[in-house]
């Protein structure tokens, strides 16, 4: 009897893309041992495998999400959701194997850390969450001339979907944009509405986004205050980096980032 060829479902590198591929794989009835799910951007093709490209299907993704919640647990769903935001190549396959095992074991699947795919998915989730927690505290918004609040980030993992939910709660009455310069995606929020995600246009220089006069003035005052109260002899760069790593400092708003033209505009 001829052995089956491995079938690889290639999906978009997103939660919805992975879950859509999971749905296709399950209903193909091809057999879990012969199926892999991989992100399109990160996969090296093998001549002896069969490849099927899958599109994002929101109904299929929602169906899989609902089955995870009811057949495994809400905790497992939250772990899958955050693990899908990790940038690690191969995460889609681990999520697929996690679900294969989870549908058999139910909520106890999270206790099987000896299983490689379970352990990797949980570790990915924790890694993403640690970065989310930091960005909740380090993300800064700047006011544009039209009153919109603009926040720029460049995280290691895809944080915009997770942070959008956080800032919906923190800034429900504000119009704001959260922009990920690394992935060129953004969350856009209107007063009193839910934020929505969209592909953005690359913004190479924040000074060109037309900050409001008040924003420029406040940043100038803040940097003056920061340097005025500092005591050179007690400066502790190592402690500063522990409390706020350099990776996040570049997204903090100081007037040293302004152009000479902008500095001239706020002179009293």
Backbone torsions as a table, in degrees:
resi	resn	phi	psi	omega
1	UNK	NA	129.8	-178.0
2	UNK	-70.3	133.4	179.9
3	UNK	-75.9	143.5	180.0
4	UNK	-67.2	145.1	172.5
5	UNK	-78.8	149.2	175.6
6	UNK	-67.5	133.3	178.1
7	UNK	-108.4	127.6	-178.0
8	UNK	-113.6	122.2	174.7
9	UNK	-93.8	117.1	179.9
10	UNK	-93.3	126.7	-173.2
11	UNK	-127.4	164.1	173.0
12	UNK	-66.8	145.5	-178.5
13	UNK	-80.8	72.2	179.8
14	UNK	-156.5	165.1	178.1
15	UNK	-57.8	-48.4	-177.8
16	UNK	-65.1	-37.4	179.1
17	UNK	-65.3	-43.6	-179.8
18	UNK	-65.6	-45.3	-178.9
19	UNK	-66.7	-33.7	176.4
20	UNK	-63.9	-40.8	178.5
21	UNK	-68.1	-37.6	176.4
22	UNK	-59.3	-43.9	179.1
23	UNK	-61.0	-45.8	179.8
24	UNK	-62.0	-42.1	-178.2
25	UNK	-64.3	-44.0	-177.8
26	UNK	-65.3	-44.5	-175.0
27	UNK	-83.7	-1.7	174.4
28	UNK	-75.2	-24.4	-177.6
29	UNK	58.5	25.8	-177.2
30	UNK	-77.3	-25.5	-179.0
31	UNK	112.0	117.2	-175.3
32	UNK	-55.0	-38.5	-178.6
33	UNK	-62.5	-20.8	-176.2
34	UNK	-103.6	9.6	-175.6
35	UNK	-117.4	140.0	170.5
36	UNK	-128.9	152.1	173.2
37	UNK	-123.8	126.6	-176.6
38	UNK	-135.5	151.7	176.0
39	UNK	-74.7	137.4	-176.8
40	UNK	-58.4	-39.1	-172.0
41	UNK	-71.8	-23.5	-168.1
42	UNK	-114.8	8.0	-170.7
43	UNK	-99.9	139.3	174.2
44	UNK	-96.8	121.3	-174.4
45	UNK	-70.3	144.4	177.7
46	UNK	-118.0	126.6	-174.9
47	UNK	-58.7	-28.0	-172.8
48	UNK	-94.3	5.9	178.9
49	UNK	-105.4	156.0	171.7
50	UNK	-98.5	138.8	-175.9
51	UNK	-120.5	137.1	176.6
52	UNK	-129.4	121.4	177.5
53	UNK	-85.2	131.2	-179.7
54	UNK	-113.3	142.3	177.2
55	UNK	-96.7	159.7	175.7
56	UNK	-69.5	126.1	176.5
57	UNK	-127.2	108.9	-173.5
58	UNK	-64.3	-34.2	179.3
59	UNK	-66.8	-41.9	178.6
60	UNK	-67.4	-41.9	179.1
61	UNK	-62.8	-41.6	179.7
62	UNK	-66.2	-35.6	178.6
63	UNK	-64.2	-42.4	178.7
64	UNK	-67.4	-42.3	179.0
65	UNK	-59.1	-43.6	-180.0
66	UNK	-63.8	-38.2	-179.6
67	UNK	-68.9	-34.6	178.1
68	UNK	-64.0	-44.7	-178.0
69	UNK	-63.5	-43.6	-172.9
70	UNK	-88.8	-28.9	-177.6
71	UNK	-97.6	-21.4	177.5
72	UNK	-115.4	-83.6	176.1
73	UNK	-176.3	162.9	175.7
74	UNK	-65.4	-35.5	178.8
75	UNK	-62.8	-42.1	178.2
76	UNK	-62.8	-39.4	178.4
77	UNK	-62.2	-44.6	179.6
78	UNK	-63.2	-36.1	178.3
79	UNK	-68.2	-44.8	178.0
80	UNK	-60.7	-43.5	-177.2
81	UNK	-60.8	-47.3	-178.3
82	UNK	-75.3	-34.4	178.8
83	UNK	-63.0	-31.7	-180.0
84	UNK	-67.4	-17.4	179.3
85	UNK	-83.5	-10.2	-178.5
86	UNK	-69.1	150.4	-178.3
87	UNK	-89.6	1.7	-176.5
88	UNK	-67.0	131.5	174.7
89	UNK	-70.0	136.2	179.9
90	UNK	97.0	-0.3	-178.0
91	UNK	-64.9	-33.2	-177.9
92	UNK	-63.0	-41.7	178.3
93	UNK	-64.4	-41.1	178.5
94	UNK	-65.1	-39.3	177.1
95	UNK	-63.4	-41.4	178.8
96	UNK	-61.7	-46.3	179.2
97	UNK	-68.6	-35.6	175.0
98	UNK	-57.4	-45.0	-178.9
99	UNK	-70.6	-37.4	174.9
100	UNK	-53.4	-47.3	-178.3
101	UNK	-74.0	-38.2	-177.1
102	UNK	-65.4	-37.1	178.9
103	UNK	-67.3	-22.7	176.2
104	UNK	-84.4	-41.1	-171.2
105	UNK	-95.1	-16.2	-178.5
106	UNK	72.5	-149.6	-175.1
107	UNK	-64.9	-18.5	-179.4
108	UNK	-74.9	-5.1	-179.2
109	UNK	-56.9	-30.9	-177.3
110	UNK	-70.0	-12.8	179.1
111	UNK	-86.9	-10.4	-174.2
112	UNK	-93.0	64.8	-178.7
113	UNK	-71.6	-11.8	176.7
114	UNK	-73.5	-16.4	175.9
115	UNK	-81.7	122.7	-173.1
116	UNK	-56.7	-45.5	-176.1
117	UNK	-67.6	-35.2	177.5
118	UNK	-67.3	-46.0	-178.4
119	UNK	-62.9	-42.2	-178.2
120	UNK	-67.3	-39.6	179.3
121	UNK	-64.5	-43.5	178.8
122	UNK	-65.2	-40.8	179.0
123	UNK	-64.5	-42.8	177.3
124	UNK	-58.9	-43.6	180.0
125	UNK	-60.8	-45.5	-179.4
126	UNK	-64.8	-39.1	179.3
127	UNK	-62.2	-45.1	179.3
128	UNK	-64.3	-41.9	-178.7
129	UNK	-64.3	-37.4	177.7
130	UNK	-61.7	-42.3	178.7
131	UNK	-69.0	-37.0	177.7
132	UNK	-59.7	-45.3	-179.7
133	UNK	-59.5	-40.6	179.4
134	UNK	-67.4	-43.4	-177.5
135	UNK	-68.6	-27.7	174.9
136	UNK	-59.7	-32.4	-179.7
137	UNK	-93.0	-29.5	-173.6
138	UNK	-95.4	-18.7	-177.8
139	UNK	-65.3	132.4	179.1
140	UNK	-122.4	142.0	176.1
141	UNK	-108.9	147.5	174.9
142	UNK	-120.2	143.3	-177.9
143	UNK	-85.0	127.2	175.5
144	UNK	-88.2	172.4	-175.4
145	UNK	-62.6	-29.0	-180.0
146	UNK	-87.9	6.4	178.3
147	UNK	92.0	-7.7	177.7
148	UNK	-69.1	139.4	174.9
149	UNK	-91.7	127.6	-176.1
150	UNK	-117.7	121.7	178.3
151	UNK	-117.5	132.6	179.3
152	UNK	-112.9	133.6	175.3
153	UNK	-136.9	164.2	175.4
154	UNK	-147.8	59.4	-172.3
155	UNK	-69.5	165.2	178.1
156	UNK	-70.8	-29.4	-178.6
157	UNK	-122.9	168.2	-177.5
158	UNK	-75.0	98.7	-173.0
159	UNK	-102.8	-13.2	-174.5
160	UNK	-56.7	-46.5	179.3
161	UNK	-60.3	-37.1	-178.5
162	UNK	-75.6	-42.8	-179.2
163	UNK	-70.7	-29.9	179.0
164	UNK	-59.1	-41.2	179.0
165	UNK	-64.4	-39.7	179.6
166	UNK	-63.8	-47.3	-175.9
167	UNK	-77.7	-20.3	170.1
168	UNK	-59.3	-39.0	-179.9
169	UNK	-77.8	-37.4	-177.4
170	UNK	-78.7	-34.4	-175.4
171	UNK	-128.6	58.8	-174.6
172	UNK	-69.8	-24.8	-176.3
173	UNK	-100.9	10.2	-178.4
174	UNK	-110.9	153.2	171.3
175	UNK	-96.1	117.6	-175.9
176	UNK	-141.7	158.9	176.9
177	UNK	-129.8	128.3	175.2
178	UNK	-110.5	116.5	-170.2
179	UNK	-114.1	125.7	176.1
180	UNK	-98.9	105.2	-175.3
181	UNK	-72.5	-19.4	-179.2
182	UNK	-77.7	-38.5	-178.1
183	UNK	-105.0	-5.7	-179.8
184	UNK	54.7	49.9	173.2
185	UNK	-128.2	159.5	-179.3
186	UNK	-147.7	154.5	171.0
187	UNK	-105.5	129.9	-178.5
188	UNK	-115.9	128.5	-175.4
189	UNK	-125.6	128.1	173.3
190	UNK	-103.9	150.6	-177.9
191	UNK	-51.0	125.8	175.8
192	UNK	74.6	7.1	-178.4
193	UNK	-119.2	171.5	175.3
194	UNK	-80.1	143.1	176.4
195	UNK	-71.7	147.9	176.0
196	UNK	-125.4	151.2	-177.1
197	UNK	-97.3	146.1	178.1
198	UNK	-155.3	155.4	173.0
199	UNK	-73.5	132.9	-176.3
200	UNK	-106.1	-179.1	174.5
201	UNK	-102.0	135.5	-176.9
202	UNK	-57.7	132.1	177.4
203	UNK	-111.8	102.8	-173.4
204	UNK	-78.3	-26.4	-176.0
205	UNK	-143.0	114.2	-177.1
206	UNK	-62.7	-25.8	-179.6
207	UNK	-65.2	-17.1	179.7
208	UNK	-88.6	-1.1	-177.5
209	UNK	-86.0	3.1	174.9
210	UNK	66.2	72.9	176.1
211	UNK	-70.2	152.0	178.4
212	UNK	-72.0	158.1	179.0
213	UNK	-60.0	-39.7	-179.4
214	UNK	-64.1	-39.3	-179.9
215	UNK	-64.8	-44.8	178.9
216	UNK	-61.6	-39.6	-179.5
217	UNK	-67.1	-45.0	-179.4
218	UNK	-62.1	-42.4	180.0
219	UNK	-65.1	-37.3	177.5
220	UNK	-65.0	-44.5	178.1
221	UNK	-61.5	-43.3	-177.2
222	UNK	-63.0	-43.9	-179.6
223	UNK	-66.4	-38.3	176.5
224	UNK	-61.6	-42.6	178.2
225	UNK	-63.5	-43.6	-177.4
226	UNK	-58.8	-44.8	-178.4
227	UNK	-78.4	-29.0	-178.3
228	UNK	-68.2	-37.5	-176.2
229	UNK	-89.4	-9.4	-177.9
230	UNK	-71.8	140.7	176.2
231	UNK	-111.0	113.2	-173.1
232	UNK	-54.6	-43.2	-176.8
233	UNK	-66.9	-19.8	-177.3
234	UNK	-107.3	11.0	178.1
235	UNK	-65.9	131.2	-178.8
236	UNK	-128.7	88.9	-176.7
237	UNK	-62.6	-36.4	-179.1
238	UNK	-63.9	-43.7	179.0
239	UNK	-67.1	-38.8	177.9
240	UNK	-58.7	-42.4	-179.5
241	UNK	-70.4	-29.7	176.1
242	UNK	-67.8	-41.6	-178.1
243	UNK	-77.0	-33.5	179.8
244	UNK	-144.3	94.4	-177.6
245	UNK	-56.9	150.6	-179.2
246	UNK	-57.7	-30.1	-179.0
247	UNK	-57.1	-33.4	-178.5
248	UNK	-94.5	-21.9	-177.1
249	UNK	-61.4	-31.3	-176.3
250	UNK	-67.5	-13.2	178.1
251	UNK	-102.7	7.3	174.9
252	UNK	-84.0	150.5	-170.9
253	UNK	-98.5	110.5	175.6
254	UNK	-129.5	152.6	-176.1
255	UNK	-70.2	-11.7	177.2
256	UNK	-65.2	-16.6	178.9
257	UNK	-85.1	-7.9	-176.6
258	UNK	-76.1	156.8	173.3
259	UNK	-78.8	163.0	178.3
260	UNK	-60.9	-35.3	179.9
261	UNK	-62.7	-43.1	-179.3
262	UNK	-67.9	-39.3	177.9
263	UNK	-62.0	-38.0	-179.6
264	UNK	-65.5	-34.0	-176.5
265	UNK	-66.4	-28.4	-174.5
266	UNK	-100.0	5.8	177.6
267	UNK	-64.0	137.7	-179.9
268	UNK	-89.7	NA	NA
